[in-house]
Amino acid sequence: MTRTAPPAIDPHIVPAFGTARNGQALSYNRAPAPDLASWIARLSVAKVRLPDSYRLSCGLFSDTPSVRVQLAGEWNHEIAGEPQPPGRALLFGPHTRLMPVQVRGSFVSIGVSLRPSACTALMGAGAVAQCVDRILPIVSLSEEHLLSILPPNASPEEWLCAMEDLARDWIARFTRTDPEPITARFEEIAFLDPCISITQAAREIGVDRRRLERLVVRDFGMPPKQVLKRARALDMASYLRGVADDEEAEAMALRYYDESHLIREFVELFGMSPRQFTTVAQPLLTFTLEARQARRLETINRLAPGAKRPWQ
């Protein structure tokens, strides 16, 4: 499948960190420090200038739990059900489908995406399953403390370093065990080949299939087949938004039996067809897709950390 037209862009948005070649707004995102690599998947800052009264309607779709600190903007998440003021720290569970989100006015959002089983190691078995498609407040982080470590005049790199220090403190205080390497390896396989059978994945990891299924449900909050289906869809969505490596376009299309298969799964997960997906501006979702795709390419060794990305 090829893009029939450039994906839509919201003309009201003025991004702080530039755009892709096709004009899509980009966040500032990078890999974690080496000592946090088994805990943190990605760190990012999304910063956008919008008219004060403008309400941006979009969505989020993440394959990892994440901590998000909203330094500016009035956010409204359909699942949360009420506006969220600035200065809040929220735990977003992994998504099984697109989650509608609205934000009014200029905004700054700092995100820390967690690796598989990091929540389990920090919060115990069942933690991920309890937050799938949900948003939970992090009551241990007060607005005063957040604003003290994330001053509004700091650089995005200073913000991310502060979040890494906070993560180190959490790990030292709350960790119960190390992250599970089996589910970490399954995540890598999902990045590389989301059409693999569960039996073959278990064989490559060197573990019994039933044990793999049990650990994936515990650490991803859903069965392995659903994880792989989501990975296929997120890769295709990244391509349609123009934040993927175009050299992989044919391989991504061949993951689906035919176009009806693609449309069916896309509608199930995104609530719209691939063609509709490109005609609607999706800036918040594109931030998440681009950061995930950069991480994916780094994980499968198609891109060196910090290198220029194919869509830039």
N, C-alpha and C positions, 0 to 999 in steps of 0.2 A: 504494500500500500504506500502511495506517495501523498505528500501534502498537496492538495489542489490549490491552496492559496495560503499566504502568510497568516499565522494565527492573529486573532484580533488583539488590539492594544487599547488600554484605557487611556484616553488623551489627557485626563485630569492628573495623572500620576507624574511626579517629578522624582525619580529615584536618586538616592544619595550615592550609590555605588556603581552607577553606569548601567549599560544595557548589553544584551546579546546582539549579535550582528543583525538579527531580525527586529530589534527594538524592544524585546521583552525585558522588563526591569529585573535586575539581579540583586541579590543580597551579598553581604560580605560573609563568606563561610570558609571554614578550613577544618583540617583534621585536628584531633586533640594532641596534646603533648604526649610523648612516648609512654610515660608512666601511667597515663590514663587511657591508653588505647584499647585495653580490654574492657573498659567501663563505658567510655563515651564514643558514640558513633560520629558525631559532627557537632560543631559549634557554629552559630550563625547570628548575624545581626541584619534585620530588615528595617530600613529607614526610608520613609517616603514622605514627601510634602504633598498635601492635598488641600483644596479649599476648605475653610473651617466648617462649612455646613454640608460638605459633600459626604454622602454615605456610600461607601464602597461595599458591594455585595459580591462575595466570592465563596471560597471554600478551602478546607484543609484536608489532606489525605496523606497520612504518614504511616510508614511501616514500622516505626519504633515508638516506644514511649518517649516523651520529651517534657522537659521543664521549660516553660516559657515565661519570661518576665516582660510585661508590657509597660514600658517606661512612658509612653505617650499614646494618645488616641483613646477613644471610647469604643470598646470592643463589645460585640454582642454575638455570642455563640448560641446557635439554636438549641443545642443540647443543654447548655448551662441555663438558658431561659431568661436571662436578665443581663443588662449592660454591666460590663466589668470596668471599673475605673482604672486609671494608670496606677503603677506602683504595686501591682498584684503579681504574685508568683503562682502559676497554675501547673498542675501535672496533667498533661494530655496523654490519654492512653493511645495505643496503636489503633488504627482505623480499619474497619472492614469495608467501608464505603466512604464516599465524599461527605464531609461534615460541613454544612452551610455556616458561614461566618460573615459578619458585617463589622465594619469599623468606620467611625465618623471622624473626619479631620486627619491632620498629619499624624503619623504614628511612628513609634520605635518599638520593635519587638526583638528581644534577645532569646535565642533558643539553644538548648543543650539536648541533643538527641542521645538516648542511651542505647547501649549494645544489648543484644539478646541476653537474658538472664541477669542483667545488672539490677533490674528491679527485684528479681527473686533474691539475689544476694543481699540487697540492701533492706528489703521489706518482707522477705519470706515467701514461701510457696503460696500460690494463689493470688499474689499481688497484681500480676499482669492481667489475669482473667477478670479481676474485679474492676479494672479501669479501661477495658476495651470499649471504644466509642464513647468514653466518658471524659469529663473534665473535673478534676478535684483540686480544691485549694490546698496549698502547702502552708499549713498554719504555723509551722516552725519558723517561717521566714516572714518577719514583720516588714511593713512598708518602710519603716525608719532604717532598718538594717540594710534593706536592698538599696535604698537611695544613698546610704553611706558608702557602699562598696561599688555602686554604679552611678557616679555623679554624671549629670546630664552633659557636661562639657568634656567628658573623657572621649578618647578615640575608641573606635570599635574594637581594636586589638586590646586596649586596656580593659574594656568591658569583658571580653572573652577570657583574658588572663584572670580577672577577678572571679569569673564563674568557675574556672578551673581550680582556683584556690578553694572556693566554696565546695566543689566536688571532692577535693582531697580531704577536706574536713569531714564531710558526710561519710566518706568511705572509712575514715579512721574511727569515727564514732559509732556508725550503725552497721557496718558490714558484718554479715553472719557467715559468709563463705565466699570463695572466689567465683567469678562468673564461670558458667559451664562451657568448656571448650567444644562439646559436641554440638550444642545449638549455635555457637559461634561459627563452626565449620558449615553447618547447614545454611546459615545466612550467606556465606560465601558461595555455596553451590547455587543458591537461589539467584544471586547476582549473575553467575556465569551461565547457568542453564536452567531456567525455570520450567522447562518441559521435561525434566528428568523424572523418572518414576521414583516413588518413595523407596522401593526395594533397592534400586540402583544407588540412590543417595545413601542409604544405610550401608550398602556394601563399600562405597567409596570412603565413608567415614570409619568403617570398621566396627559397626555396632549392630546389635539386633534391631530389626525393624520396629518391633513393638516398643523397645526402649526409646528409639528415636522419636516415634510418634508421641510417646508419653512426655518426653522432655520438651518437644516442640510445643505441644499444647500448654505445658506449664510456663514456658519462657516467652512464647509468642502470643499466647492467649487464644490460639485457634489451631486446627489440624494442619499438618504439613501441606496437604493439597491446596488448602485455602491460601496458605502463605505463598505458594508457588503461583497460583492464579493471580494473586494481588501483585506479585513481582512482575509478571508478564504485562499486566495492565499499566502499572506505573512506568515501566520502560516505554511502552507504546505512547502513553500520555506525554512523557518527556519528549519523545520524537515529534509528536504533533504540535507541541508548544515550541519546538525549535531549540531545546536545551538538551540534546543528546548528540552522540557522534553519528553523523549521517552515514558513515561507512558501515554502521550496524543496521541500517534501515531494513535491508532485505532479510537479514537474519531475524529481526524482530517480527517482521510480517509472517515469516514462515513458522513462527510459534503457534499460529492459528491455522486450523484446518482450511478455512476459507473466510471470505468477508463476513458471512452471516455469523460465524463463530465469534469473530472479533466484535461485531456490533452487539451481539447478545451479551457477551461478558462485559463490554464497555458500558452498556446501558445498566446492567446489574450493579456495577461498582460506582459509576459516575452519574447515573441518572440521565444520561444523554448519549446520543450516538457520537462516534468519532468526528463526523462532519459537523455536528452541532457544537462539539467541544472546541473546534478551531474558530468558530464564528463568535464565541463569547469570550470577552476579556477575562483572564483568570490570573491576576497578578499575585495574589497570596498563594495560590496553589503552585504557580510557577516557581516562586521562591523555594518552596519545599521540594519540588521535583528537581530543580537545578542542583540544589545542595546534595540531594540523594544521588543524582546521576554522577556528580563529581566524585562522591565517595565510592560509588560503585566502580567507576573506571579506575580509581586508585587501588581499590581492593583486588580487582582482577588484573592489575598490572598493565592496563592500557594507557595509564596516565600517571606521571610522576607527581607526588604531592607538591602543590604550589605552582605547577606548570600551567601554561596557558591552556584553557579548555577549548575543545573543538568549536564550540558555539560562540566563543568570544571574538 
